[in-house]
């Protein structure tokens, strides 16, 4: 899967390229006047047309020429990167791109960039809660922003019919968005602008776009929609892949991350009873056997197999009391729990005939236990998915050569584990 991005300035091209790299694409930015490479290992090319402050005619020519170059390169998706404060030749550049892409093409415009404080509601772009026309960009000497209503800003230059989908519909999720998009396209709207206030909203729009196959939908945005759409499309186009996710951390932060992953992917986890692992009795072996059987059964129909002790009803174990009862140290019992999770994970690899395309582990103790159980010697480090979440490949042992992402138990926000799995799905 290849994506080409046409950006009206260099820093914007870089920003979108980084977002694509974060979800697993191999990105490069082409500076204005540079050539798009014909053969390379890149899966994402962002091209700077340096067209924000030029005339509409010049901007349209540069977009058209860049599109032709990206098609020669083999782009499966072409996106239009716009300024996050809606400066520049928005309407004319959208028109130029759709003219090149044909009558079946439709621009899906989201001006939001939630991580940078840019959101849209009621069609209006707000920057940190303030209408963009009331911010400092309104004083831009070359391209002042005098209107915060995105449909009007696009219409100033566009000759195409424009539609708008409000936040109320977006919040209802992908199926409602699909319905509204199809309705507007049946009315011959070629530019459809949507509200979004969170990354989840943008993800839902991307999922809706990917579900529509009878039109060529073009993401037009400051970057988040383009990255989300490319990730979803790449996942749809790949053959079914299987990933093992082992989570042993019991922090509330990890719990939120795990629940978000489950909600987003509809995964059905294998819950391992930590209390039955916190022992030196035969209960440990029995729980390993039960959980392994459950995991092997679920692997047949789960793309993402989660193996965890962190269930919705789990509680912090009184390890000190259990240790006194069994006459062992608390550290010993804690290691029995992580060793049990590692054992189940390793058993799945040993006993299944299904190819595993990657493993994710959360928590240093769990990760170390998986290495010990599998006989791995090292990780070949290749990338950083987010700070303190490393991507690489196992060296030696049962998992030799299999991609792996490891993350500390206190790292990240509620989206983090989901982002790591999404990185897998695109990178592989």
Secondary structure, 3 states (H helix, E strand, C coil): CCEEEEECCHHHHHHHHHHHHHCCCCEEEECCCCCCCCCCCCCEEEEECCCCCCCHHHHHHHHHHHHHHHHHHCCCEEEEECCCCCCCCHHHHHHHHHHHHCCCEEEEEECCEHHHCEEEECCEEEECCEEHHHCHHHHCCCCCCCCCEHHHHHHCCCCCCEEEECHHHHCCCHHHHHHHHHHHHHCCCCEEEECECCHHHHHHHHHHHHHCCCCEEEEEECCHHHHHHHHHHHHHHCCCCCEEEEECCCCHHHHHHHHHHHHHHCCCCEECCHHHHCCCCCHHHHHHHHHHHHHHHHHCCCCEEEEECCCCCCCCCCHHHHHHHHCCCHHHHHHHHHHHHHHHHHHHHHHCCCCCCEEEEECHHHHHHHHHHHCCCEEEEEEEEECCEEEEEEECCCCCCCEEEEECCCCCCCCHHHHHHHHHHHHC
